[in-house]
Amino acid sequence: MLESSNKKIKVTETLPDDLVDHIMSVCLPIQSVLQNRSVSKKFKATEIRSRDLDFSKIYSVRCSQLSAVSIIESVFNQYKGSEINRFVLLLNHIGVEDKVLSWVNTCLGKNIQELVLDFSKSNTVFEIPVDFSAIETLTVLKLGWCKFKIPDNSPKGLKLLKILVLTKIDRVTKEMIDAIFTNCIHLETFELIKCQMYGILSINARNHKKFRLLVVDYMRNLLDIKLDSPTLECFKYYGYVRKVDFSRVYAVKEAEFHYKRSYDWHFYDPSDMVLANMRAYTRVQFLATTNIFLEAFTYRYIDGNMRKPTFCFGNLQEFQICFKAPSICNLFVIAGFLNQCPNLKKVLIDIKNFSFEPGMFWKIHYTAIQKRNCQFKSIREVEVNGHKSLWHEFDIVVFVVRHTRSLEKL
């Protein structure tokens, strides 16, 4: 609120009182309004008309559940505004279900545009009796640990919806997904996080012109993913390796595959499934993944034959790899993949919670890549995150310096 440290002129003294009152009561987010009311006598009686009711940080170590509920209830009791653009609530709903429902209904009656409800602190799903699909003004809807129902499989509202994030939602069905993409014609971002869905996730966004981002995060019972989305630019996946049909995706530029090791990894090798999806990934410019992805590129004998992957990532400019134990990957595997990326500029190798096994194979493979005479002409920046000064980690650093001609930052 100061123009400069020398003049010490307060902006509030040079503006008309009605304008200052409008800024303090309407334009500022609710936590700033409450802070001003508590520390300034001038604004103690200011009406609460803030359109940004973000209470995500109000429930903390210093503010108990009881105090947080009391503050939020006081805000809604004193609220004088005609519109609420944004309502964010991160709370344990147990014991205060009626109050939460009252707050939500108040927001729904004031042309709410962004609604974020997260009840994960209770570890139980909140069956809130609200038909979110009938809200016509929403552009952002994020629901965590609560019910999301679509009556008759057809949202009446949500025509303006741009961002939809569903977390820990039970019984996500094919009909629900189809209804979302049929009615939400302006949808840009869709995220499914730890939701329950059985069988195949099929995304039909063929007629969408703005759909850009799809996130699928730890949906254990999912079998395959089929994407029919010509405008999709970014796909993020977290979980076990699944088959992804990219045959009708043409614009994807960013991909993240944070694969997780299955419990029966001793008997199940997901490399063939990774390779089955590989052709679609070769077009991306940014790729972030785990060592399970790289393991599919290792040279090894299978049924008496040497497998030698030949995919080329000609568009890739940035590559991030996170190593997690157990893994058969080493510097030889990393170099083999980088050699298939002729336009790569930036590399991040994350070994923060991982240590390579520097045995006989490490030395044999290190000698092999020296003889191969790899030359990475385009790489300019390399980061090794979690470097612990072990000698095999220094091998990686030395290899990068020797074989990267255009290196600018290490």
C-alpha positions as CSV (number, residue, x, y, z in Angstrom):
1,M,0.0,0.0,0.0
2,L,3.0,2.3,-0.2
3,E,4.0,4.3,-3.3
4,S,7.7,4.3,-2.2
5,S,9.8,3.6,0.8
6,N,11.0,7.2,0.9
7,K,7.8,9.2,0.5
8,K,5.7,7.0,2.7
9,I,2.5,8.1,0.9
10,K,-0.5,5.8,1.4
11,V,-2.5,5.2,-1.7
12,T,-5.7,5.0,0.3
13,E,-5.3,8.7,1.3
14,T,-5.3,9.9,-2.3
15,L,-8.3,7.9,-3.5
16,P,-12.0,8.7,-2.9
17,D,-13.5,6.9,0.1
18,D,-16.2,5.2,-1.9
19,L,-13.5,3.8,-4.3
20,V,-11.4,2.6,-1.4
21,D,-14.4,1.0,0.2
22,H,-15.2,-0.8,-3.1
23,I,-11.7,-2.1,-3.5
24,M,-11.5,-3.3,0.1
25,S,-14.9,-5.0,0.2
26,V,-15.4,-6.3,-3.3
27,C,-12.2,-6.6,-5.2
28,L,-10.0,-8.3,-2.6
29,P,-10.2,-12.0,-1.8
30,I,-12.0,-12.8,1.4
31,Q,-8.9,-13.5,3.6
32,S,-7.5,-10.1,2.7
33,V,-10.8,-8.5,3.6
34,L,-10.9,-10.2,7.0
35,Q,-7.3,-9.2,7.7
36,N,-8.0,-5.6,6.9
37,R,-11.1,-5.6,9.1
38,S,-9.1,-7.0,12.0
39,V,-6.0,-4.7,11.9
40,S,-7.5,-1.4,10.7
41,K,-10.2,0.6,12.5
42,K,-11.1,2.4,9.3
43,F,-12.2,-0.8,7.6
44,K,-13.6,-2.6,10.7
45,A,-17.1,-1.8,9.6
46,T,-16.6,-2.5,5.9
47,E,-19.3,-4.6,4.4
48,I,-18.4,-8.1,3.2
49,R,-19.0,-8.2,-0.6
50,S,-16.0,-10.0,-1.8
51,R,-16.6,-12.1,-4.9
52,D,-13.7,-14.4,-4.2
53,L,-14.5,-16.6,-1.2
54,D,-11.4,-18.8,-1.0
55,F,-11.4,-20.6,2.4
56,S,-8.8,-23.3,1.3
57,K,-6.1,-22.0,3.8
58,I,-8.4,-21.1,6.7
59,Y,-8.4,-24.6,8.2
60,S,-4.8,-25.0,9.4
61,V,-2.7,-25.9,12.5
62,R,-3.3,-22.4,13.9
63,C,-7.0,-22.4,13.1
64,S,-9.0,-25.4,14.3
65,Q,-12.0,-27.0,12.6
66,L,-14.4,-25.2,15.0
67,S,-12.8,-21.8,14.5
68,A,-12.7,-22.2,10.7
69,V,-16.5,-23.1,10.6
70,S,-17.3,-20.2,12.9
71,I,-15.4,-17.7,10.6
72,I,-17.0,-19.0,7.4
73,E,-20.4,-19.0,9.0
74,S,-19.9,-15.4,10.1
75,V,-18.8,-14.3,6.6
76,F,-22.0,-15.8,5.0
77,N,-24.2,-14.3,7.7
78,Q,-22.7,-10.8,7.1
79,Y,-22.5,-11.1,3.3
80,K,-24.1,-8.2,1.4
81,G,-22.8,-8.8,-2.1
82,S,-25.1,-9.6,-5.1
83,E,-22.6,-12.0,-6.8
84,I,-20.1,-14.6,-5.8
85,N,-17.6,-15.5,-8.5
86,R,-15.5,-18.1,-6.6
87,F,-16.0,-20.4,-3.7
88,V,-13.2,-22.7,-2.5
89,L,-13.7,-24.9,0.6
90,L,-11.3,-27.4,2.0
91,L,-12.9,-28.8,5.2
92,N,-13.9,-31.8,7.2
93,H,-17.6,-31.9,6.6
94,I,-18.5,-34.4,9.4
95,G,-20.8,-32.7,11.9
96,V,-21.3,-29.5,9.8
97,E,-23.1,-31.0,6.7
98,D,-26.1,-28.6,7.1
99,K,-23.8,-25.5,7.2
100,V,-21.8,-26.6,4.2
101,L,-25.0,-27.2,2.2
102,S,-26.3,-23.8,3.2
103,W,-23.0,-22.1,2.0
104,V,-23.1,-23.9,-1.3
105,N,-26.8,-23.0,-1.9
106,T,-26.0,-19.3,-1.1
107,C,-23.3,-19.4,-3.8
108,L,-25.5,-21.1,-6.3
109,G,-28.0,-18.3,-5.9
110,K,-25.4,-15.7,-6.6
111,N,-24.2,-16.7,-10.1
112,I,-21.2,-18.8,-9.0
113,Q,-18.6,-19.3,-11.7
114,E,-15.9,-21.3,-9.9
115,L,-16.8,-23.9,-7.3
116,V,-14.1,-26.0,-5.5
117,L,-15.2,-28.4,-2.8
118,D,-12.6,-30.8,-1.2
119,F,-13.7,-33.0,1.7
120,S,-10.6,-35.2,1.8
121,K,-9.8,-34.2,5.3
122,S,-12.6,-36.4,6.6
123,N,-11.5,-39.4,4.5
124,T,-15.2,-40.1,3.8
125,V,-17.4,-39.2,0.8
126,F,-19.9,-36.4,1.4
127,E,-23.3,-37.2,-0.2
128,I,-24.1,-33.5,-0.8
129,P,-27.7,-33.3,-2.3
130,V,-26.8,-30.8,-5.0
131,D,-27.4,-31.2,-8.7
132,F,-24.1,-29.7,-10.0
133,S,-25.0,-30.5,-13.6
134,A,-27.9,-28.0,-13.5
135,I,-25.8,-25.0,-12.6
136,E,-25.7,-22.9,-15.7
137,T,-23.1,-20.2,-14.8
138,L,-20.2,-22.6,-13.8
139,T,-16.9,-22.4,-15.7
140,V,-14.8,-24.3,-13.2
141,L,-16.0,-27.2,-11.1
142,K,-13.6,-29.2,-8.8
143,L,-15.2,-31.8,-6.6
144,G,-13.2,-34.0,-4.1
145,W,-14.7,-36.7,-1.9
146,C,-18.3,-35.9,-2.7
147,K,-21.0,-37.3,-5.0
148,F,-21.3,-36.1,-8.5
149,K,-24.6,-37.2,-10.1
150,I,-26.0,-36.5,-13.5
151,P,-29.8,-37.0,-13.5
152,D,-31.0,-38.9,-16.6
153,N,-27.4,-38.9,-17.9
154,S,-27.8,-35.4,-19.3
155,P,-26.5,-32.2,-17.7
156,K,-29.0,-29.4,-18.0
157,G,-26.4,-26.8,-17.2
158,L,-22.6,-26.8,-17.4
159,K,-22.8,-25.4,-20.9
160,L,-20.1,-22.8,-20.0
161,L,-17.9,-25.3,-18.1
162,K,-14.2,-25.1,-19.0
163,I,-12.5,-27.1,-16.2
164,L,-13.9,-30.2,-14.6
165,V,-11.9,-32.1,-11.9
166,L,-13.3,-35.1,-10.1
167,T,-11.4,-36.6,-7.2
168,K,-12.4,-39.8,-5.4
169,I,-15.8,-40.0,-7.1
170,D,-17.5,-43.4,-6.8
171,R,-19.2,-45.1,-9.8
172,V,-18.0,-43.1,-12.7
173,T,-19.7,-44.7,-15.7
174,K,-19.4,-44.6,-19.5
175,E,-22.8,-42.8,-19.7
176,M,-21.5,-40.1,-17.3
177,I,-18.4,-39.5,-19.4
178,D,-20.4,-39.4,-22.6
179,A,-22.9,-36.9,-21.1
180,I,-20.1,-34.7,-20.0
181,F,-18.5,-34.4,-23.4
182,T,-21.9,-34.2,-25.2
183,N,-23.1,-31.2,-23.1
184,C,-19.9,-29.4,-22.0
185,I,-19.0,-28.2,-25.4
186,H,-16.5,-25.6,-24.1
187,L,-14.6,-28.0,-21.9
188,E,-10.8,-27.5,-22.0
189,T,-9.5,-29.5,-19.0
190,F,-10.8,-32.8,-17.6
191,E,-9.2,-34.6,-14.7
192,L,-10.2,-37.9,-13.1
193,I,-8.2,-38.5,-9.8
194,K,-8.6,-41.8,-7.9
195,C,-12.1,-42.3,-9.1
196,Q,-13.9,-45.7,-9.3
197,M,-14.5,-46.8,-12.9
198,Y,-14.5,-50.3,-14.3
199,G,-13.6,-51.3,-17.8
200,I,-12.6,-48.9,-20.6
201,L,-12.4,-45.1,-20.3
202,S,-13.5,-43.8,-23.7
203,I,-13.2,-40.0,-24.4
204,N,-15.2,-38.9,-27.4
205,A,-14.2,-35.2,-27.9
206,R,-14.4,-35.4,-31.7
207,N,-16.5,-32.3,-32.0
208,H,-14.7,-30.3,-29.4
209,K,-12.5,-27.4,-30.5
210,K,-11.1,-26.4,-27.2
211,F,-10.3,-29.6,-25.3
212,R,-6.6,-29.5,-24.4
213,L,-5.8,-31.4,-21.2
214,L,-6.7,-34.9,-19.9
215,V,-5.4,-36.2,-16.6
216,V,-6.0,-39.8,-15.4
217,D,-4.6,-40.4,-12.0
218,Y,-4.5,-43.8,-10.2
219,M,-7.8,-45.4,-11.4
220,R,-7.0,-49.0,-10.4
221,N,-9.9,-50.8,-12.0
222,L,-9.4,-49.2,-15.4
223,L,-8.4,-51.5,-18.2
224,D,-7.8,-49.5,-21.4
225,I,-8.1,-45.8,-22.4
226,K,-9.5,-44.8,-25.8
227,L,-9.1,-41.2,-27.0
228,D,-10.9,-39.7,-29.9
229,S,-9.8,-36.1,-29.5
230,P,-8.2,-34.2,-32.4
231,T,-7.4,-31.1,-30.3
232,L,-5.9,-32.8,-27.2
233,E,-2.4,-31.3,-26.6
234,C,-1.5,-32.7,-23.1
235,F,-2.1,-36.1,-21.6
236,K,-1.0,-37.0,-18.1
237,Y,-1.3,-40.5,-16.7
238,Y,-0.5,-41.9,-13.2
239,G,-0.8,-45.5,-12.3
240,Y,-0.1,-49.0,-13.7
241,V,0.7,-49.4,-17.3
242,R,-2.4,-49.5,-19.4
243,K,-3.0,-49.6,-23.2
244,V,-3.8,-46.2,-24.6
245,D,-5.4,-45.8,-28.0
246,F,-4.0,-42.6,-29.6
247,S,-5.1,-43.4,-33.1
248,R,-7.4,-40.4,-33.2
249,V,-5.2,-37.9,-31.4
250,Y,-3.2,-35.7,-33.7
251,A,-2.2,-32.6,-31.8
252,V,-0.6,-34.0,-28.6
253,K,2.5,-32.1,-27.6
254,E,3.0,-33.0,-24.0
255,A,2.8,-36.4,-22.3
256,E,3.4,-37.5,-18.8
257,F,3.5,-41.2,-17.9
258,H,4.2,-41.7,-14.2
259,Y,4.0,-45.5,-14.3
260,K,3.7,-47.4,-11.1
261,R,5.3,-50.9,-10.4
262,S,2.7,-53.6,-9.9
263,Y,2.9,-56.0,-7.0
264,D,3.6,-59.0,-9.2
265,W,6.4,-57.3,-11.1
266,H,8.6,-60.4,-10.8
267,F,6.1,-62.3,-13.1
268,Y,4.7,-59.4,-15.2
269,D,6.7,-57.4,-17.7
270,P,4.7,-54.3,-18.9
271,S,7.4,-53.5,-21.6
272,D,5.3,-54.9,-24.5
273,M,2.3,-52.8,-23.5
274,V,4.6,-49.7,-23.2
275,L,6.0,-50.4,-26.7
276,A,2.4,-50.9,-28.1
277,N,1.6,-47.3,-27.1
278,M,5.0,-45.9,-28.3
279,R,4.2,-44.8,-31.8
280,A,1.7,-42.2,-30.6
281,Y,4.3,-40.8,-28.1
282,T,7.0,-40.2,-30.6
283,R,5.3,-37.0,-31.8
284,V,5.4,-35.2,-28.4
285,Q,7.7,-32.2,-27.6
286,F,7.7,-32.7,-23.8
287,L,7.9,-36.1,-22.1
288,A,8.0,-36.9,-18.4
289,T,8.0,-40.5,-17.3
290,T,9.6,-43.2,-15.0
291,N,12.2,-45.9,-15.4
292,I,9.5,-48.4,-16.3
293,F,9.1,-46.5,-19.6
294,L,12.9,-46.7,-20.3
295,E,13.0,-50.4,-19.4
296,A,11.0,-51.1,-22.6
297,F,14.1,-49.8,-24.6
298,T,16.6,-52.1,-23.0
299,Y,18.5,-54.5,-25.3
300,R,17.6,-58.0,-24.0
301,Y,16.9,-61.5,-25.1
302,I,13.3,-62.6,-25.2
303,D,12.4,-66.1,-26.4
304,G,15.9,-66.4,-27.9
305,N,15.8,-63.2,-29.8
306,M,17.4,-59.8,-29.1
307,R,14.9,-57.1,-28.8
308,K,16.1,-53.8,-30.2
309,P,13.5,-50.9,-30.1
310,T,13.9,-48.6,-33.0
311,F,11.5,-45.7,-32.2
312,C,12.7,-42.2,-33.0
313,F,11.5,-39.2,-31.0
314,G,12.2,-36.5,-33.6
315,N,10.0,-33.8,-32.0
316,L,11.1,-34.2,-28.4
317,Q,12.7,-31.1,-26.9
318,E,12.4,-31.8,-23.2
319,F,12.7,-35.1,-21.4
320,Q,12.2,-35.8,-17.7
321,I,12.9,-39.3,-16.2
322,C,12.2,-40.2,-12.5
323,F,13.9,-43.4,-11.3
324,K,12.3,-45.6,-8.7
325,A,13.5,-49.0,-7.4
326,P,13.6,-51.7,-8.5
327,S,15.0,-51.0,-11.9
328,I,17.3,-52.7,-14.5
329,C,18.1,-49.3,-16.1
330,N,21.6,-47.8,-16.1
331,L,23.6,-45.3,-18.1
332,F,23.6,-47.5,-21.1
333,V,19.8,-47.4,-21.3
334,I,19.7,-43.7,-20.8
335,A,22.2,-43.1,-23.5
336,G,20.3,-45.4,-25.9
337,F,17.1,-43.4,-25.5
338,L,18.8,-40.0,-25.8
339,N,20.4,-41.2,-29.0
340,Q,16.9,-41.6,-30.5
341,C,16.1,-37.9,-29.7
342,P,17.9,-35.8,-32.4
343,N,16.3,-32.4,-31.3
344,L,16.4,-32.8,-27.6
345,K,17.4,-29.6,-25.7
346,K,16.7,-30.2,-22.0
347,V,17.1,-33.4,-19.8
348,L,16.1,-33.9,-16.2
349,I,17.2,-37.1,-14.4
350,D,15.6,-37.5,-11.0
351,I,17.4,-40.0,-8.7
352,K,16.4,-38.3,-5.5
353,N,15.1,-41.6,-3.9
354,F,17.1,-44.0,-6.1
355,S,20.6,-45.5,-6.3
356,F,22.0,-47.3,-9.3
357,E,23.5,-50.7,-8.8
358,P,27.1,-50.4,-10.0
359,G,28.0,-54.0,-10.7
360,M,29.6,-55.9,-13.6
361,F,26.9,-54.9,-16.1
362,W,27.4,-51.2,-15.3
363,K,31.1,-51.4,-16.3
364,I,30.4,-53.5,-19.4
365,H,27.7,-51.2,-20.6
366,Y,29.8,-48.1,-19.8
367,T,32.6,-49.5,-22.0
368,A,30.0,-50.3,-24.7
369,I,28.6,-46.8,-24.9
370,Q,32.2,-45.4,-25.1
371,K,32.8,-47.5,-28.1
372,R,29.6,-46.4,-29.7
373,N,30.8,-42.8,-29.7
374,C,27.5,-41.1,-28.9
375,Q,27.3,-37.5,-29.8
376,F,24.3,-35.4,-28.6
377,K,24.5,-32.3,-30.7
378,S,21.3,-30.5,-29.5
379,I,21.2,-30.9,-25.7
380,R,21.9,-27.6,-24.0
381,E,20.8,-28.2,-20.4
382,V,21.1,-31.3,-18.1
383,E,19.9,-31.6,-14.5
384,V,20.6,-34.5,-12.2
385,N,18.2,-34.1,-9.3
386,G,19.2,-35.9,-6.1
387,H,23.0,-36.3,-6.9
388,K,24.6,-38.0,-3.9
389,S,28.2,-37.9,-5.1
390,L,28.4,-41.6,-5.7
391,W,31.0,-42.7,-8.3
392,H,28.4,-44.2,-10.7
393,E,26.5,-40.9,-10.6
394,F,29.7,-39.1,-11.5
395,D,29.9,-41.5,-14.5
396,I,26.6,-39.9,-15.7
397,V,28.0,-36.4,-15.3
398,V,31.3,-37.3,-17.1
399,F,29.4,-38.9,-19.9
400,V,27.2,-35.8,-20.3
401,V,30.2,-33.5,-20.5
402,R,32.1,-35.7,-22.9
403,H,29.3,-36.4,-25.3
404,T,27.2,-33.2,-25.3
405,R,28.7,-30.6,-27.6
406,S,26.3,-27.7,-27.1
407,L,26.0,-28.1,-23.3
408,E,25.3,-24.7,-21.6
409,K,24.1,-25.7,-18.2
410,L,24.7,-28.7,-16.0
